[in-house]
Amino acid sequence: MSHVLTVHRISGSETCLSAPSQQSAKSKTIPHIPTEVEVIDVDSVEGNTAVTKGQPRRSPHLTSCKGVDITMPNGVSPYAAYPFMLHELYSLPWGLQIAGNQLTLRSIHCRGPVRSSSVGTVCLDCEKLRNNDILKGILKRIETGVDAHCALVYQPIAGLIELVRKKNQKIDNMRLMKLTISRKVSTRTGTLDDYKKFVMALSEGKVQRVDALI
């Protein structure tokens, strides 16, 4: 059942509200004051108010901080090029995430949601990582490579594998050299034994033995 509210707008500054009832026909009127009557559907007003109040309030212009994306050289995988052990040696102010071949860094003080007025979709703490000296050194070594004489903690996985490969190759070469030297020593030892026998035969003056050695 629809309810109707009658609004009496008085030509002055006051407004008189009255709701219909069983005695509406006997309701008193204000004499000698011109009024304007406007009918308002109460149910319609209340329904619109309920819909408006029921809508959730959202905070526009907020988005999640995506962190700092690190661009790797062509053909270089972050799994092979990033020196993970530095996080064990130093208290670095960032964490990392690798999705596919994309390396992303996030500050340990990352603020999470950021306003669109910030630098892109990166919070200020994450954006400051680009000026970190340690990170600059890491990116330079990823691009140019790590010196073989550098401490192993600075080596990425690929660098450690390459060092082990070179060491194994050097060990194999040394083993081959040892085997070659052993064979040469064995041959020369046999020759030396024959020479000793020859000298002993000559010293004894036995011609038959000398002929056999010759």
C-alpha positions as CSV (number, residue, x, y, z in Angstrom):
1,M,0.0,0.0,0.0
2,S,1.4,3.3,-1.1
3,H,1.7,6.2,1.4
4,V,1.3,9.7,0.4
5,L,2.6,12.7,2.3
6,T,1.0,16.1,1.7
7,V,3.3,19.1,1.9
8,H,1.7,22.5,2.5
9,R,4.2,25.2,1.4
10,I,3.2,28.4,3.1
11,S,4.0,31.6,1.3
12,G,6.1,32.6,4.3
13,S,9.1,30.7,5.5
14,E,7.4,27.8,7.3
15,T,6.2,24.5,5.9
16,C,3.5,22.4,7.4
17,L,3.4,18.6,6.9
18,S,0.4,16.5,7.4
19,A,-0.3,12.8,6.8
20,P,-3.7,11.5,5.6
21,S,-5.8,9.8,8.3
22,Q,-9.4,8.9,9.0
23,Q,-10.0,12.5,10.1
24,S,-8.4,14.1,7.1
25,A,-11.8,15.5,6.0
26,K,-12.0,17.3,9.3
27,S,-8.4,18.6,9.4
28,K,-8.1,22.2,10.3
29,T,-7.0,24.6,7.6
30,I,-5.1,27.9,8.1
31,P,-7.4,30.7,6.9
32,H,-6.3,33.7,4.8
33,I,-2.8,32.2,4.1
34,P,-2.2,31.1,0.5
35,T,-0.6,27.7,0.3
36,E,0.8,25.4,-2.4
37,V,0.0,21.7,-2.1
38,E,2.5,19.1,-3.4
39,V,2.0,15.4,-3.1
40,I,5.2,13.3,-2.4
41,D,5.3,9.5,-2.6
42,V,6.9,8.5,0.7
43,D,7.6,4.9,-0.4
44,S,9.5,6.1,-3.5
45,V,11.6,8.5,-1.4
46,E,12.4,5.9,1.2
47,G,13.3,3.3,-1.4
48,N,15.7,5.6,-3.2
49,T,17.3,6.5,0.1
50,A,17.7,2.8,1.0
51,V,19.5,2.1,-2.3
52,T,21.8,5.1,-1.9
53,K,22.7,4.0,1.7
54,G,23.2,0.4,0.6
55,Q,25.9,1.3,-2.0
56,P,29.5,0.6,-0.6
57,R,31.8,3.5,-0.5
58,R,34.9,2.9,-2.6
59,S,38.2,4.7,-2.5
60,P,39.0,5.6,-6.1
61,H,42.5,6.1,-7.5
62,L,44.0,3.4,-5.3
63,T,46.0,0.5,-6.8
64,S,48.3,-2.2,-5.5
65,C,52.1,-1.5,-5.7
66,K,53.5,-3.7,-8.4
67,G,57.2,-3.3,-7.3
68,V,60.2,-2.6,-9.4
69,D,60.6,-4.7,-12.6
70,I,64.2,-5.4,-13.5
71,T,65.0,-5.7,-17.2
72,M,67.4,-8.5,-17.9
73,P,69.8,-8.6,-20.9
74,N,68.6,-10.6,-23.9
75,G,69.0,-14.4,-23.3
76,V,69.8,-14.0,-19.6
77,S,67.5,-15.7,-17.0
78,P,67.1,-14.1,-13.6
79,Y,67.3,-17.6,-12.1
80,A,70.9,-17.9,-13.4
81,A,72.1,-14.3,-13.1
82,Y,70.8,-13.0,-9.8
83,P,73.3,-13.4,-6.8
84,F,70.8,-14.9,-4.2
85,M,73.5,-15.5,-1.6
86,L,73.9,-11.7,-1.0
87,H,70.7,-11.8,0.9
88,E,72.4,-14.2,3.3
89,L,75.5,-12.0,3.7
90,Y,73.8,-8.6,3.8
91,S,70.4,-7.3,5.2
92,L,69.2,-6.0,1.8
93,P,66.2,-3.7,1.9
94,W,64.2,-5.6,-0.6
95,G,62.6,-9.0,-1.4
96,L,62.3,-10.5,-4.8
97,Q,59.8,-12.4,-6.9
98,I,60.4,-14.2,-10.2
99,A,57.4,-15.0,-12.4
100,G,58.4,-16.6,-15.7
101,N,61.6,-14.6,-16.6
102,Q,60.5,-11.4,-15.0
103,L,62.4,-10.3,-11.9
104,T,60.5,-8.0,-9.6
105,L,61.8,-6.3,-6.4
106,R,59.7,-5.0,-3.5
107,S,61.0,-2.9,-0.7
108,I,60.6,-4.4,2.8
109,H,58.8,-1.1,3.6
110,C,56.4,-1.4,0.6
111,R,53.2,0.5,1.4
112,G,50.9,-1.8,-0.6
113,P,48.1,0.3,-2.1
114,V,49.2,3.5,-3.7
115,R,47.4,6.4,-5.3
116,S,47.4,6.9,-9.0
117,S,49.2,10.2,-8.4
118,S,52.3,8.3,-7.3
119,V,55.1,7.3,-9.7
120,G,53.1,4.9,-11.9
121,T,51.8,2.1,-9.8
122,V,55.0,1.8,-7.6
123,C,55.1,3.2,-4.1
124,L,57.9,5.6,-3.2
125,D,59.8,3.1,-1.0
126,C,60.0,0.6,-3.9
127,E,60.9,3.4,-6.4
128,K,63.8,4.4,-4.1
129,L,65.4,1.0,-4.7
130,R,66.6,2.2,-8.1
131,N,69.1,4.5,-6.4
132,N,70.4,1.8,-4.1
133,D,74.2,1.3,-4.6
134,I,74.2,-2.4,-3.9
135,L,71.4,-2.9,-6.4
136,K,73.3,-0.9,-9.0
137,G,76.3,-3.1,-8.5
138,I,74.2,-6.2,-8.9
139,L,72.7,-5.0,-12.1
140,K,76.1,-4.0,-13.5
141,R,77.5,-7.4,-12.8
142,I,74.5,-9.1,-14.4
143,E,75.2,-7.1,-17.5
144,T,79.0,-7.4,-17.7
145,G,79.6,-10.6,-15.7
146,V,81.4,-11.3,-12.5
147,D,85.1,-11.5,-12.3
148,A,86.4,-15.0,-11.6
149,H,88.5,-13.8,-8.7
150,C,85.5,-12.1,-7.0
151,A,84.2,-13.6,-3.8
152,L,81.9,-16.5,-4.5
153,V,79.0,-14.9,-2.6
154,Y,78.8,-12.4,-5.5
155,Q,78.6,-15.1,-8.0
156,P,75.1,-16.1,-9.4
157,I,74.2,-19.7,-10.0
158,A,75.4,-19.6,-13.6
159,G,78.7,-18.1,-12.5
160,L,79.2,-20.8,-9.8
161,I,78.4,-23.6,-12.4
162,E,81.0,-22.1,-14.8
163,L,83.7,-21.9,-12.1
164,V,83.0,-25.6,-11.2
165,R,83.2,-26.6,-14.9
166,K,86.5,-24.8,-15.4
167,K,87.9,-26.4,-12.2
168,N,86.8,-29.8,-13.3
169,Q,88.4,-29.3,-16.7
170,K,91.6,-28.2,-15.0
171,I,91.6,-31.3,-12.8
172,D,91.0,-33.6,-15.8
173,N,93.9,-32.0,-17.6
174,M,96.1,-32.5,-14.6
175,R,95.1,-36.1,-14.4
176,L,95.9,-36.6,-18.1
177,M,99.3,-34.9,-17.6
178,K,100.0,-37.2,-14.6
179,L,99.2,-40.3,-16.7
180,T,101.4,-39.1,-19.5
181,I,104.3,-38.4,-17.1
182,S,103.8,-41.8,-15.4
183,R,104.1,-43.5,-18.8
184,K,107.2,-41.6,-19.7
185,V,108.8,-42.3,-16.3
186,S,108.0,-46.0,-16.7
187,T,109.6,-46.1,-20.2
188,R,112.7,-44.3,-19.1
189,T,113.0,-46.5,-16.0
190,G,113.1,-49.6,-18.3
191,T,115.7,-48.0,-20.5
192,L,117.8,-47.1,-17.4
193,D,117.6,-50.8,-16.2
194,D,118.9,-52.0,-19.6
195,Y,121.7,-49.5,-19.4
196,K,122.7,-50.7,-16.0
197,K,122.8,-54.3,-17.2
198,F,124.9,-53.2,-20.2
199,V,127.4,-51.5,-17.9
200,M,127.6,-54.5,-15.6
201,A,128.3,-56.8,-18.6
202,L,131.1,-54.6,-19.9
203,S,132.6,-54.5,-16.4
204,E,132.6,-58.3,-16.2
205,G,134.1,-58.7,-19.7
206,K,131.6,-61.3,-20.8
207,V,131.2,-60.9,-24.5
208,Q,128.2,-63.1,-24.8
209,R,126.2,-61.1,-22.4
210,V,127.2,-57.9,-24.1
211,D,126.1,-59.3,-27.5
212,A,122.7,-60.2,-26.0
213,L,122.2,-56.7,-24.6
214,I,123.2,-55.1,-27.9
